[in-house]
Amino acid sequence: MDTSWLQELKSAAGVHRFIVNDNRYGILIVARGELLFFQENDRALFCEISARESLIEPGSIKRWDDKSPISAEEKTRLLPLIQELYQRAYKDELRIWKE
């Protein structure tokens, strides 16, 4: 994971920004539609997506930019939030990538 790129995107123009329940969020499709930048307050991560197919790979939600791991419980909380914000930003339903 490129932490310098994550740090740059935290304050970059063009990132879709939202405030939900006093929390600040950012979301942006990057890397030719293969990665999604997601920010919650001061923490951020990249996860794998297919922007063309509107699919997210939940197994790629692993670590925050501060290298702290994302637990199964936290992933369960984050996944629907990422899906909701993606739909608000891109007007497409982000479906779960099932292998």
BELMORA-V633420 format. One record per residue. N is the residue number from 1. SS is DSSP state (h for helix, s for strand, l for the rest). OMEGA is omega as a letter, one per 40 degrees, with the letter a starting at -180 (999 if undefined). Layout:
N&SS&OMEGA, N&SS&OMEGA
This chain:
1&l&a, 2&l&a, 3&h&i, 4&h&i, 5&h&i, 6&h&i, 7&h&i, 8&h&a, 9&h&i, 10&h&a, 11&l&a, 12&l&i, 13&l&i, 14&l&i, 15&l&i, 16&s&a, 17&s&i, 18&s&i, 19&s&a, 20&s&i, 21&l&i, 22&l&i, 23&s&i, 24&s&a, 25&s&i, 26&s&a, 27&s&a, 28&s&i, 29&s&a, 30&s&i, 31&h&i, 32&h&i, 33&h&a, 34&l&i, 35&s&i, 36&s&i, 37&s&i, 38&s&a, 39&s&i, 40&s&a, 41&l&a, 42&l&a, 43&s&a, 44&s&i, 45&s&i, 46&s&i, 47&s&a, 48&s&i, 49&s&i, 50&s&a, 51&l&a, 52&l&a, 53&l&a, 54&l&a, 55&s&i, 56&s&i, 57&l&a, 58&h&i, 59&h&a, 60&h&i, 61&l&a, 62&l&a, 63&s&i, 64&l&a, 65&l&i, 66&l&i, 67&l&i, 68&l&a, 69&s&i, 70&l&a, 71&l&i, 72&h&i, 73&h&i, 74&h&i, 75&h&i, 76&h&i, 77&h&a, 78&h&a, 79&h&i, 80&h&i, 81&h&i, 82&h&i, 83&h&a, 84&h&a, 85&h&i, 86&h&a, 87&h&i, 88&h&a, 89&h&a, 90&h&i, 91&l&i, 92&l&i, 93&l&i, 94&l&a, 95&s&i, 96&s&i, 97&l&a, 98&l&a, 99&l&999
